[in-house]
Amino acid sequence: MIKRSALILGATGLIGRQVVKELTSASEYNEVHLLVRRPVDKTNPKQIVHMVDFDSLVEESFPHVDDVFICIGTTIKKAKTKEAFKKVDFDYPVKVATMARNKGASRLLVISAIGADHSSRVFYSRVKGEMEEAIKKLSYPHVDIFRPSLLLGEREEFRLGEKMGEVGVKLLKPVLAGPMRKYRGIKDVVVARAMYRRAIREASEGVTIIQSDDIEKFGQE
């Protein structure tokens, strides 16, 4: 079996932590590179940790990998300003994806958001849509864009709005069926498992957008 290498941006976040677990326990991967801003515990010998300043990344020191997992994201509240939010949710993903592609990466898997639309009047959805449009132009042979609904899982920081949203989504789950199923909340482990399974499958070239209900299908046990 030919072993693969991966790069994860956002490895300390809700989805990123689960992707690290999936890849380091997978027989298909022998190297899992983590781009992080602060120290993290190395829990598996496959992990290669790169502490970086995302504002001053240089391509010369960028690792060569096969697959790139973009899991980074923030909120307006945490970022404080729209400019800071866009830096995390647009600038960093596009910069890392570009550098990785220039170093030979061939598969890109990106966490976006349900409702992402570059022409949306909603700032959050517009930035996510603009990010999607930018990465489509990077000439990756394979691109999977994941648009999960409300993410369920244990975050490092408490977010009251999202906790209230989780309660609402759980109460509405029985009526979120058919075309509305994609609005159900989805667990972090399910999204991570779906990303891993999509990464190792044989796929035709091009861009695939995967809505939350299909993410759930790919990530089921």
C-alpha positions in Angstrom: 0.0 0.0 0.0 1.3 3.4 -1.0 1.3 5.6 2.1 0.0 9.1 2.0 0.8 12.3 3.8 -1.6 15.0 5.0 -1.7 18.6 6.2 -4.3 19.9 8.6 -5.1 23.6 9.0 -7.2 24.1 12.1 -6.0 21.0 13.9 -6.9 22.4 17.4 -10.5 23.3 16.5 -13.7 21.2 16.9 -13.4 19.4 13.5 -9.7 19.5 13.2 -9.1 17.6 16.4 -11.3 14.8 15.2 -9.6 14.8 11.8 -6.2 14.4 13.5 -7.6 11.3 15.3 -9.0 9.9 12.1 -5.8 10.3 10.1 -3.3 9.2 12.7 -5.2 6.0 13.2 -5.7 5.3 9.5 -3.4 2.8 7.8 -3.4 5.0 4.6 -1.4 7.8 6.2 2.1 7.7 7.5 2.6 11.5 8.1 0.1 14.0 9.4 1.4 17.6 9.4 -0.3 20.0 11.8 -0.1 23.8 11.2 -0.7 25.5 14.5 -0.1 28.8 16.2 0.5 27.4 19.7 2.1 24.3 21.1 0.0 21.1 21.0 0.6 17.7 22.6 2.0 15.1 20.1 -0.3 12.2 20.7 0.9 10.0 17.8 4.2 9.3 16.2 2.7 10.1 12.8 2.1 13.7 13.9 4.6 16.4 12.7 3.8 19.7 14.3 4.7 23.0 12.7 4.3 26.1 14.9 3.9 29.0 12.5 2.8 32.6 12.1 0.1 32.5 9.5 0.7 36.1 8.5 4.3 35.3 7.5 4.2 31.8 6.0 6.8 31.1 3.4 6.4 28.5 0.7 10.1 27.4 0.9 9.5 25.8 4.4 6.2 24.3 3.5 5.9 20.5 3.8 5.2 18.4 0.7 1.9 16.5 1.3 -0.7 14.6 -0.8 -3.9 15.7 0.9 -4.8 19.0 2.5 -7.6 19.3 5.2 -8.8 22.9 5.8 -10.7 22.9 9.1 -10.0 26.4 10.4 -12.8 28.8 11.3 -13.9 31.4 13.8 -16.8 33.6 14.7 -17.3 37.4 14.4 -17.6 37.5 18.2 -14.3 35.8 18.8 -12.5 37.6 15.9 -13.9 41.0 17.2 -13.9 42.6 13.7 -15.0 41.6 10.2 -11.4 42.1 9.0 -10.1 39.7 11.5 -12.8 37.2 10.8 -12.0 37.3 7.0 -8.3 36.8 7.7 -9.1 33.5 9.5 -11.9 32.2 7.3 -10.7 33.4 3.9 -7.0 34.6 3.9 -5.5 31.7 5.8 -7.3 28.8 4.0 -6.6 30.2 0.6 -2.9 30.9 1.4 -2.3 27.5 2.9 -4.2 25.7 0.0 -2.2 27.7 -2.5 1.2 26.9 -1.0 0.4 23.3 -0.6 -0.7 23.0 -4.2 2.5 24.7 -5.3 4.4 22.0 -3.4 2.5 19.2 -5.1 -0.7 18.5 -3.0 -3.4 17.0 -5.2 -6.4 16.6 -3.0 -8.1 19.4 -1.0 -10.9 19.0 1.5 -12.4 22.1 3.0 -14.9 22.9 5.8 -17.2 25.7 4.7 -20.7 26.2 6.0 -24.3 25.6 5.0 -25.6 28.6 3.0 -22.2 29.7 1.8 -22.7 32.0 -1.2 -20.2 34.6 -2.5 -23.1 36.9 -3.4 -25.0 36.7 -0.1 -25.9 39.8 1.8 -25.0 37.9 5.0 -21.3 38.7 5.8 -20.5 35.2 7.2 -22.1 33.3 4.3 -20.5 35.7 1.8 -17.0 35.2 3.1 -17.5 31.4 3.2 -18.7 31.6 -0.4 -15.8 33.8 -1.5 -13.4 31.3 0.1 -15.0 28.5 -1.9 -14.7 30.4 -5.1 -11.0 31.2 -4.5 -10.0 27.6 -3.8 -11.9 26.3 -6.9 -9.3 28.3 -8.9 -6.3 26.6 -7.4 -6.1 23.8 -10.0 -6.4 20.9 -7.5 -7.4 17.7 -9.3 -9.7 16.8 -6.5 -11.6 19.3 -4.3 -14.3 18.4 -1.7 -16.1 21.3 -0.1 -18.1 20.3 3.0 -21.0 22.5 4.1 -22.1 21.2 7.5 -25.0 22.6 9.5 -24.7 23.5 13.2 -21.7 21.5 14.5 -22.2 19.5 17.6 -19.3 18.6 19.9 -17.2 19.7 22.9 -15.5 23.0 22.1 -12.6 24.3 24.0 -14.4 27.5 24.6 -18.1 28.0 25.7 -20.3 29.6 23.0 -23.7 30.5 24.5 -25.3 31.1 21.1 -24.2 27.8 19.7 -25.3 25.9 22.8 -28.8 27.5 22.4 -28.7 26.6 18.8 -27.9 23.0 19.6 -31.0 22.8 21.9 -33.2 24.3 19.1 -31.8 21.9 16.5 -32.4 18.9 18.7 -36.0 19.9 19.4 -36.6 20.4 15.7 -34.9 17.2 14.6 -38.1 15.3 14.1 -39.5 17.8 11.6 -36.2 18.3 9.8 -36.7 15.6 7.2 -36.6 15.4 3.4 -35.2 18.6 1.8 -34.9 20.1 5.3 -32.7 17.3 6.6 -29.5 19.2 5.7 -30.4 21.7 8.5 -30.1 19.1 11.3 -27.1 19.5 13.6 -24.2 17.2 12.9 -21.5 15.8 15.2 -17.9 16.7 14.8 -16.8 13.1 14.7 -19.2 12.4 11.8 -17.8 15.3 9.8 -14.2 14.2 10.4 -15.0 10.7 9.4 -16.7 11.8 6.2 -13.6 13.9 5.3 -11.3 11.0 5.9 -13.5 8.6 3.8 -13.7 11.1 1.0 -10.0 11.6 1.0 -9.1 7.9 0.5 -11.8 7.0 -2.1 -11.1 6.9 -5.8 -12.9 10.0 -7.2 -13.3 11.7 -10.6 -11.5 15.0 -11.0 -13.2 18.2 -10.2 -15.0 20.0 -7.4 -17.7 18.4 -5.2 -19.9 20.3 -2.8 -21.2 18.1 0.0 -24.2 19.3 2.0 -24.8 18.4 5.6 -27.2 15.5 5.0 -24.7 13.9 2.6 -21.8 14.5 5.0 -23.9 12.6 7.6 -24.2 9.7 5.1 -20.5 9.6 4.4 -19.6 9.8 8.1 -22.0 7.2 9.5 -20.6 4.3 11.4 
